[in-house]
């Protein structure tokens, strides 16, 4: 197990015990990391049920990354409770698109839902980092979560494909902008995982079955697979890695024509 004793992580995106962000919290805690959680008020009861499971959680505050004011408030409240506190790690595990983005043909989705999806799922990385920068320790590591639909078509993923492409562009741009101070920014491109967010994707069970049948490892990834990569990126072992999109998908992204065509 990697040793992150004495490190502090800001974690955004825990919605339930099935969240990838929650698995990352568990693995960071096992490595000795202290945790500060940002949560959406609509998931408050779930987060409160989870908080007692990890003694590493020092505090938690509401945040809505779609709003400048509430994002600033998260950092204000953290600093008010822990003056001068610094973070070594940021986990940005946030993604959302309104139902309208999936219920209508993409040509006819209106600006409002598109803007909401882009703001929360992509542009919020810049907003969170902007507010976090004064409170980051030297050589910090920021990790976000993306999906291979950023570069190829996935049925029914729609607007989220565009949001993930924008998120990955933010990773590259931000990595360059903050790299001179030693800060790193990377994304993990996870294979499909059954989570609360994924449940809103039509046909998601079929995607899971297809990837399991055709990935080189003949299985789907799980939350622990992604969390393991996140801990590595958060640790000194990842000190030379930034601006990267790292695939944790049982090798599915390395395939073009699936073996199942021979069935």
HURA-V498755 format. One record per residue. N is the residue number from 1. SS is DSSP state (A for helix, B for strand, O for the rest). Layout:
N_SS ; N_SS
//
This chain:
1_O ; 2_O ; 3_O ; 4_O ; 5_O ; 6_O ; 7_O ; 8_B ; 9_B ; 10_B ; 11_B ; 12_B ; 13_O ; 14_O ; 15_O ; 16_O ; 17_O ; 18_O ; 19_O ; 20_A ; 21_A ; 22_A ; 23_A ; 24_A ; 25_A ; 26_A ; 27_A ; 28_A ; 29_A ; 30_A ; 31_O ; 32_O ; 33_O ; 34_B ; 35_B ; 36_B ; 37_B ; 38_B ; 39_B ; 40_O ; 41_A ; 42_A ; 43_A ; 44_A ; 45_A ; 46_A ; 47_A ; 48_A ; 49_A ; 50_A ; 51_A ; 52_O ; 53_O ; 54_O ; 55_O ; 56_O ; 57_B ; 58_B ; 59_B ; 60_B ; 61_B ; 62_B ; 63_O ; 64_O ; 65_O ; 66_O ; 67_O ; 68_A ; 69_A ; 70_A ; 71_A ; 72_A ; 73_A ; 74_A ; 75_A ; 76_A ; 77_A ; 78_A ; 79_A ; 80_A ; 81_A ; 82_O ; 83_O ; 84_O ; 85_O ; 86_O ; 87_B ; 88_B ; 89_B ; 90_B ; 91_B ; 92_B ; 93_O ; 94_O ; 95_O ; 96_O ; 97_O ; 98_O ; 99_O ; 100_A ; 101_A ; 102_A ; 103_A ; 104_O ; 105_O ; 106_A ; 107_A ; 108_A ; 109_O ; 110_O ; 111_A ; 112_A ; 113_A ; 114_A ; 115_A ; 116_A ; 117_A ; 118_A ; 119_A ; 120_A ; 121_A ; 122_A ; 123_A ; 124_A ; 125_A ; 126_A ; 127_A ; 128_A ; 129_A ; 130_A ; 131_A ; 132_A ; 133_A ; 134_A ; 135_A ; 136_B ; 137_B ; 138_B ; 139_B ; 140_B ; 141_B ; 142_B ; 143_B ; 144_B ; 145_B ; 146_B ; 147_O ; 148_A ; 149_A ; 150_A ; 151_O ; 152_O ; 153_O ; 154_O ; 155_O ; 156_O ; 157_O ; 158_O ; 159_A ; 160_A ; 161_A ; 162_A ; 163_A ; 164_A ; 165_A ; 166_A ; 167_A ; 168_A ; 169_A ; 170_A ; 171_A ; 172_A ; 173_A ; 174_A ; 175_A ; 176_A ; 177_A ; 178_A ; 179_A ; 180_O ; 181_O ; 182_O ; 183_O ; 184_B ; 185_B ; 186_B ; 187_B ; 188_B ; 189_B ; 190_B ; 191_O ; 192_O ; 193_O ; 194_O ; 195_O ; 196_O ; 197_O ; 198_A ; 199_A ; 200_A ; 201_O ; 202_O ; 203_O ; 204_A ; 205_A ; 206_A ; 207_A ; 208_A ; 209_A ; 210_A ; 211_A ; 212_A ; 213_A ; 214_A ; 215_O ; 216_O ; 217_O ; 218_O ; 219_O ; 220_O ; 221_O ; 222_O ; 223_A ; 224_A ; 225_A ; 226_A ; 227_A ; 228_A ; 229_A ; 230_A ; 231_A ; 232_A ; 233_A ; 234_A ; 235_O ; 236_A ; 237_A ; 238_A ; 239_O ; 240_O ; 241_O ; 242_O ; 243_O ; 244_O ; 245_B ; 246_B ; 247_B ; 248_B ; 249_O ; 250_O ; 251_O ; 252_A ; 253_A ; 254_A ; 255_O ; 256_O ; 257_O ; 258_O ; 259_A ; 260_A ; 261_A ; 262_A ; 263_O
//
